[in-house]
Amino acid sequence: MIERRSREGQDDPRAREALEPVVIGLGGNVGTDAAIVARFGHARAALEALGALRSAPLYRSAPIGPEQPAFLNTAVRVAYADGQPAELIATLLEIERMLGRAREREVRWGPRAIDLDVLVWGARIVRTPELEVPHPRLAERKFALAPLVALLGEGFVVPGLGPAGELARRVDGQSCDEIAATW
């Protein structure tokens, strides 16, 4: 199921891009910081094929799950106006695979070379077997909300959840520190 909230100007492709940005979270904790950032850079370059792109700052966050190294996290905002959910998730999974992620060998919430998650897709709510947008645990994770707020602002309303800034304040106690404005 895909649900779109109607907004004024939605028929204008430029307005639709502005109103429905796709924000993709990037995370990883396998290898050196330089190796992780290099994978992020390769992912960003691949995602530029989808549309105009802007990057959030780089963050370091405490892991969730089993004992493991800290994660590096960021996000990119992509102007992906006319794509379909199945195409988007297939693209992300292929980028992950090409950058060394082997999902079949991973422990849930364990270490990973790279993780690409669709955090939001403008005002869309997507529920398919392959993809849920907004990300189902977005409101619980500062490492996802901090870069989202950096890209879309505190006032961006996450469909079904509320303003992004308000959601970020609710998880302010979680360990997530900005370590670089650009990467």
C-alpha positions as CSV (number, residue, x, y, z in Angstrom):
1,M,0.0,0.0,0.0
2,I,1.2,3.5,-0.9
3,E,-0.5,6.5,0.5
4,R,0.2,10.1,-0.6
5,R,-1.1,13.0,1.3
6,S,-2.3,15.7,-1.2
7,R,-0.4,18.9,-1.2
8,E,-0.8,22.1,-3.3
9,G,1.4,22.1,-6.3
10,Q,1.8,18.3,-6.4
11,D,1.3,18.1,-10.2
12,D,4.3,20.3,-10.8
13,P,7.3,17.9,-10.9
14,R,9.6,20.5,-9.3
15,A,7.2,21.0,-6.5
16,R,6.7,17.2,-6.1
17,E,10.5,16.8,-5.7
18,A,10.6,19.5,-3.1
19,L,7.7,18.0,-1.2
20,E,8.6,14.4,-1.5
21,P,12.3,14.0,-0.9
22,V,13.6,10.6,-0.2
23,V,16.0,10.6,2.8
24,I,18.2,7.5,2.9
25,G,20.1,6.8,6.1
26,L,23.6,5.3,5.9
27,G,25.3,3.4,8.7
28,G,28.3,1.1,9.1
29,N,30.8,-0.1,11.7
30,V,33.1,-2.6,10.0
31,G,36.6,-1.3,9.3
32,T,38.3,2.0,9.9
33,D,36.4,5.3,9.9
34,A,38.2,6.1,6.6
35,A,37.0,2.8,5.1
36,I,33.4,3.3,6.3
37,V,33.3,6.9,4.9
38,A,34.7,5.6,1.6
39,R,31.8,3.2,1.4
40,F,29.4,6.0,2.2
41,G,31.0,8.0,-0.6
42,H,30.6,5.2,-3.1
43,A,26.9,4.8,-2.0
44,R,26.4,8.6,-2.4
45,A,27.9,8.5,-5.9
46,A,25.6,5.6,-6.9
47,L,22.5,7.3,-5.4
48,E,23.2,10.5,-7.4
49,A,21.9,8.5,-10.4
50,L,18.5,8.7,-8.9
51,G,18.4,12.5,-8.7
52,A,19.9,15.6,-7.1
53,L,21.4,14.8,-3.8
54,R,22.4,16.6,-0.6
55,S,24.3,15.1,2.4
56,A,23.9,15.4,6.1
57,P,26.8,15.7,8.6
58,L,28.6,12.6,9.8
59,Y,27.7,11.2,13.2
60,R,29.2,8.6,15.6
61,S,26.6,6.6,17.6
62,A,26.6,3.8,20.1
63,P,25.5,0.4,18.7
64,I,22.1,-1.2,19.3
65,G,22.2,-4.9,19.9
66,P,25.2,-7.2,20.5
67,E,28.6,-5.8,21.7
68,Q,30.3,-4.2,18.7
69,P,32.2,-1.1,17.6
70,A,30.4,2.3,17.4
71,F,28.6,3.1,14.2
72,L,29.2,6.0,11.8
73,N,25.9,7.4,10.5
74,T,24.7,10.0,8.1
75,A,21.9,10.5,5.5
76,V,21.4,11.8,2.0
77,R,18.4,13.6,0.6
78,V,17.6,12.5,-3.0
79,A,15.1,14.2,-5.4
80,Y,13.6,10.9,-6.6
81,A,10.2,12.1,-7.8
82,D,8.8,9.4,-10.0
83,G,10.3,6.2,-8.6
84,Q,8.5,3.2,-7.3
85,P,9.1,1.6,-3.9
86,A,10.2,-1.8,-5.4
87,E,12.7,0.0,-7.6
88,L,14.1,2.1,-4.8
89,I,14.6,-0.9,-2.3
90,A,16.1,-3.0,-5.1
91,T,18.6,-0.2,-5.9
92,L,19.6,0.2,-2.2
93,L,20.0,-3.6,-1.7
94,E,22.2,-3.8,-4.8
95,I,24.4,-0.9,-3.6
96,E,24.8,-2.6,-0.2
97,R,25.7,-5.8,-1.9
98,M,28.3,-4.1,-4.2
99,L,29.8,-2.4,-1.1
100,G,30.3,-5.6,0.8
101,R,27.2,-6.2,2.8
102,A,26.2,-9.9,3.1
103,R,22.8,-9.8,4.8
104,E,22.5,-13.6,4.9
105,R,25.6,-13.8,7.2
106,E,24.7,-11.0,9.6
107,V,23.4,-11.1,13.1
108,R,20.3,-9.0,13.7
109,W,21.5,-5.5,14.7
110,G,25.1,-6.7,14.5
111,P,28.1,-5.3,12.8
112,R,27.8,-4.3,9.1
113,A,29.9,-2.8,6.4
114,I,27.1,-0.6,5.2
115,D,23.4,-0.2,5.9
116,L,21.1,1.8,3.7
117,D,17.6,2.5,5.0
118,V,14.8,4.7,3.5
119,L,13.9,6.9,6.5
120,V,11.2,9.1,4.8
121,W,9.8,9.7,1.4
122,G,8.2,13.1,1.7
123,A,4.6,12.7,2.8
124,R,4.3,9.2,1.6
125,I,3.4,6.2,3.7
126,V,4.6,3.0,2.1
127,R,3.8,-0.5,3.4
128,T,4.9,-3.3,1.1
129,P,6.5,-6.6,2.0
130,E,9.9,-5.2,1.0
131,L,9.7,-1.6,2.3
132,E,8.1,0.4,5.1
133,V,8.3,4.2,5.0
134,P,8.7,6.0,7.3
135,H,11.2,3.6,8.6
136,P,9.4,1.6,11.4
137,R,12.0,2.4,14.1
138,L,12.8,6.0,13.0
139,A,11.2,7.6,16.0
140,E,13.4,5.5,18.4
141,R,16.8,6.3,16.9
142,K,18.7,9.5,17.3
143,F,21.3,8.3,14.8
144,A,18.6,8.4,12.1
145,L,16.7,11.5,13.3
146,A,19.8,13.8,13.7
147,P,20.7,13.6,10.0
148,L,17.1,13.7,9.0
149,V,16.6,17.0,10.9
150,A,19.9,18.3,9.4
151,L,18.5,17.7,5.9
152,L,14.8,18.5,6.3
153,G,14.6,20.7,9.4
154,E,12.9,20.3,12.7
155,G,9.5,21.3,11.3
156,F,9.4,18.5,8.7
157,V,6.4,16.3,9.7
158,V,7.2,12.6,9.6
159,P,4.0,11.0,8.3
160,G,2.1,9.4,11.2
161,L,4.7,10.4,13.8
162,G,5.0,14.2,14.0
163,P,7.6,16.9,13.6
164,A,11.1,15.6,13.2
165,G,12.5,18.0,15.8
166,E,10.1,16.9,18.4
167,L,10.9,13.2,17.7
168,A,14.6,14.0,17.9
169,R,14.2,15.7,21.3
170,R,12.5,12.6,22.7
171,V,15.6,10.5,22.1
172,D,18.1,13.2,23.0
173,G,19.7,11.1,25.7
174,Q,21.0,8.5,23.1
175,S,24.7,8.7,22.2
176,C,25.0,10.3,18.8
177,D,27.6,13.0,18.2
178,E,28.3,15.0,15.0
179,I,31.9,14.4,14.1
180,A,32.1,16.1,10.7
181,A,29.9,18.7,8.9
182,T,30.9,17.2,5.5
183,W,32.3,13.9,4.3
